[in-house]
């Protein structure tokens, strides 16, 4: 018997099968999330154990990410003309600043110093671990220039910013507790900075790419 004749003799039976298959496909589709989690999504670190002793362990911090960027905080550019070489005293102008922050706030408790210590270890930098800022009233630099040219005097640092997780030990008994993530979004943000650097750059001398001195040299302009 041909397929056409078979369908003609049993139309209701085959229509029912097609409806059943379609319904099953819709059911499966409904179970698939509309927005799947990317495979490359960062998995946040967690404490080594879900339990803790609140009498001994108060908080557990870990660095999720750390981005290091040079920042020129004060700068002045000027020209040393032929025949005018010698010692110059220049007052630098503030062009940017960096402050230590936790979740975008400059006000944070002293126990966050442990987090900043871990940031220093992760980046191999000597970073500030307390409340601090690069802002200052006035910076004056005295420098001797033996050659004419276009110079820049700068003060700056390396800003370190990223995300962190913080767990606190929530008491469940006299010596028992559970680690609880205290950041509403799972991860918080931090900012700190490394040692302050003061230096001189000149148009005729290229600086290493990505360095603080290279960033300062760009401010001279048209080198």
C-alpha positions as CSV (number, residue, x, y, z in Angstrom):
1,X,0.0,0.0,0.0
2,X,1.3,3.5,-0.9
3,X,2.0,6.1,1.8
4,X,-0.6,8.4,0.4
5,X,-3.3,5.7,0.6
6,X,-2.2,4.8,4.2
7,X,-2.6,8.4,5.3
8,X,-5.9,8.7,3.5
9,X,-7.2,5.7,5.4
10,X,-5.9,6.8,8.8
11,X,-5.7,10.6,8.9
12,X,-6.8,11.0,12.5
13,X,-4.2,8.6,13.8
14,X,-1.2,10.3,12.1
15,X,-2.5,13.8,13.0
16,X,-2.5,12.7,16.6
17,X,1.0,11.4,16.4
18,X,2.2,14.7,14.9
19,X,0.5,16.7,17.7
20,X,2.1,14.5,20.3
21,X,5.6,15.0,18.8
22,X,5.1,18.7,18.6
23,X,3.9,18.9,22.2
24,X,7.0,17.0,23.4
25,X,9.3,19.4,21.5
26,X,7.6,22.4,23.2
27,X,7.9,20.8,26.6
28,X,11.7,20.2,26.1
29,X,12.1,23.8,24.8
30,X,10.4,25.1,27.9
31,X,13.0,23.4,30.1
32,X,16.0,25.1,28.4
33,X,16.9,28.5,30.1
34,X,16.3,31.5,27.9
35,X,19.7,32.9,28.9
36,X,22.4,30.3,29.5
37,X,25.3,31.0,31.7
38,X,28.5,31.6,29.6
39,X,31.0,28.8,29.9
40,X,33.7,31.4,30.6
41,X,31.8,33.0,33.6
42,X,34.1,33.5,36.6
43,X,33.6,31.1,39.4
44,X,33.9,33.0,42.7
45,X,36.3,31.5,45.3
46,X,34.9,30.1,48.5
47,X,36.4,29.2,51.9
48,X,38.2,25.9,52.1
49,X,35.5,24.6,54.4
50,X,31.8,25.6,54.7
51,X,32.1,25.6,58.5
52,X,34.1,27.9,60.8
53,X,34.8,28.7,64.4
54,X,33.5,32.2,65.1
55,X,35.7,32.5,68.2
56,X,38.8,32.2,66.0
57,X,37.7,33.0,62.4
58,X,35.9,36.2,61.8
59,X,36.2,36.9,58.0
60,X,37.6,35.2,54.9
61,X,38.6,37.4,52.0
62,X,39.9,36.4,48.6
63,X,40.9,38.4,45.5
64,X,38.9,37.6,42.4
65,X,40.6,40.0,40.0
66,X,43.3,42.7,39.9
67,X,43.9,45.2,37.2
68,X,47.1,47.4,37.4
69,X,47.2,50.7,35.6
70,X,49.6,53.6,35.8
71,X,48.1,56.9,36.9
72,X,49.8,60.4,36.7
73,X,48.4,62.3,39.6
74,X,50.4,65.6,39.3
75,X,52.2,67.0,36.2
76,X,53.7,70.1,34.7
77,X,55.3,70.4,31.2
78,X,57.7,73.1,30.2
79,X,60.5,74.0,27.8
80,X,64.1,74.5,28.6
81,X,65.5,76.9,26.0
82,X,69.1,76.9,24.8
83,X,71.3,78.9,27.2
84,X,68.8,78.6,30.0
85,X,69.8,75.3,31.4
86,X,70.2,75.0,35.2
87,X,68.2,74.3,38.3
88,X,64.4,74.7,38.1
89,X,61.9,74.6,40.9
90,X,58.4,73.7,39.6
91,X,55.1,73.3,41.3
92,X,53.1,70.4,39.9
93,X,49.4,70.6,39.1
94,X,47.0,67.8,40.1
95,X,45.6,66.0,37.1
96,X,44.2,62.9,38.8
97,X,44.0,61.1,42.1
98,X,43.6,57.6,43.5
99,X,42.2,56.5,46.9
100,X,41.8,53.2,48.6
101,X,38.1,52.2,48.5
102,X,35.9,49.2,49.3
103,X,32.7,49.0,47.3
104,X,33.4,52.5,46.0
105,X,33.5,53.9,49.5
106,X,36.6,55.5,51.1
107,X,35.2,54.5,54.5
108,X,35.8,50.9,55.4
109,X,36.8,48.9,58.5
110,X,40.4,48.2,59.5
111,X,39.9,44.4,59.0
112,X,40.0,45.0,55.2
113,X,43.8,45.4,55.5
114,X,44.0,41.6,55.1
115,X,42.3,41.9,51.7
116,X,44.7,44.5,50.5
117,X,47.7,42.3,51.7
118,X,46.3,39.6,49.4
119,X,46.1,42.1,46.6
120,X,49.7,42.9,47.1
121,X,50.7,39.3,46.9
122,X,48.6,38.7,43.8
123,X,50.1,41.7,41.9
124,X,53.6,41.5,43.5
125,X,53.3,45.2,44.4
126,X,53.7,47.0,47.7
127,X,50.2,48.4,47.8
128,X,48.5,50.6,50.4
129,X,46.5,48.5,52.9
130,X,44.8,51.3,54.9
131,X,42.7,54.3,54.2
132,X,44.8,56.6,52.0
133,X,44.7,58.9,49.0
134,X,47.2,60.4,46.6
135,X,45.6,63.8,46.9
136,X,47.9,66.5,48.3
137,X,47.9,70.3,48.7
138,X,51.0,71.1,46.7
139,X,54.0,69.2,45.2
140,X,57.2,71.1,44.4
141,X,60.1,69.5,42.5
142,X,63.6,70.9,42.1
143,X,65.5,69.5,39.2
144,X,68.7,70.3,37.3
145,X,68.5,70.3,33.5
146,X,71.7,70.2,31.5
147,X,70.2,70.1,28.0
148,X,67.6,72.2,26.3
149,X,64.3,70.5,25.4
150,X,60.7,69.9,26.2
151,X,60.3,68.3,29.6
152,X,57.7,67.0,32.0
153,X,57.8,66.6,35.7
154,X,55.4,64.1,37.2
155,X,54.2,62.4,40.3
156,X,52.1,59.2,40.0
157,X,51.5,55.7,41.1
158,X,50.0,52.4,39.9
159,X,46.4,52.0,40.6
160,X,45.1,48.5,41.4
161,X,41.4,47.8,41.1
162,X,39.3,44.7,40.9
163,X,36.8,42.4,42.6
164,X,36.9,40.4,45.8
165,X,34.7,38.1,47.9
166,X,34.2,38.4,51.6
167,X,32.7,35.7,53.9
168,X,31.9,36.2,57.6
169,X,31.5,33.4,60.1
170,X,27.9,33.3,61.2
171,X,27.6,31.6,64.6
172,X,25.5,28.4,64.9
173,X,26.8,27.2,68.3
174,X,29.4,28.0,71.0
175,X,32.3,27.0,68.7
176,X,30.6,26.4,65.3
177,X,29.5,28.6,62.5
178,X,28.9,28.8,58.7
179,X,30.6,31.0,56.2
180,X,28.2,33.6,54.7
181,X,29.0,35.7,51.6
182,X,28.4,39.3,52.7
183,X,28.5,40.9,49.3
184,X,25.0,41.4,47.9
185,X,26.1,40.6,44.3
186,X,28.5,37.8,45.4
187,X,31.6,40.0,44.7
188,X,32.5,43.4,45.8
189,X,35.0,46.0,44.4
190,X,38.2,47.5,45.7
191,X,40.8,50.1,44.8
192,X,44.2,50.7,46.1
193,X,47.6,52.0,44.8
194,X,51.3,51.2,44.9
195,X,54.3,53.3,45.9
196,X,54.4,56.9,44.8
197,X,56.9,57.8,42.0
198,X,58.3,61.2,41.1
199,X,60.3,61.6,37.9
200,X,61.2,63.6,34.8
201,X,60.5,62.8,31.2
202,X,61.7,64.5,28.0
203,X,60.3,64.5,24.5
204,X,63.5,63.1,22.9
205,X,63.7,60.0,25.1
206,X,61.1,57.3,24.6
207,X,59.8,55.5,27.7
208,X,58.9,51.8,28.1
209,X,55.4,51.0,26.9
210,X,52.8,50.8,29.6
211,X,55.0,52.5,32.2
212,X,54.1,55.4,34.4
213,X,56.9,57.5,32.7
214,X,55.5,56.7,29.2
215,X,52.0,57.9,30.4
216,X,53.7,61.1,31.7
217,X,55.6,61.7,28.5
218,X,52.3,61.6,26.5
219,X,51.2,64.6,28.5
220,X,54.0,66.7,27.1
221,X,52.3,66.5,23.7
222,X,53.6,66.4,20.1
223,X,56.8,64.6,20.9
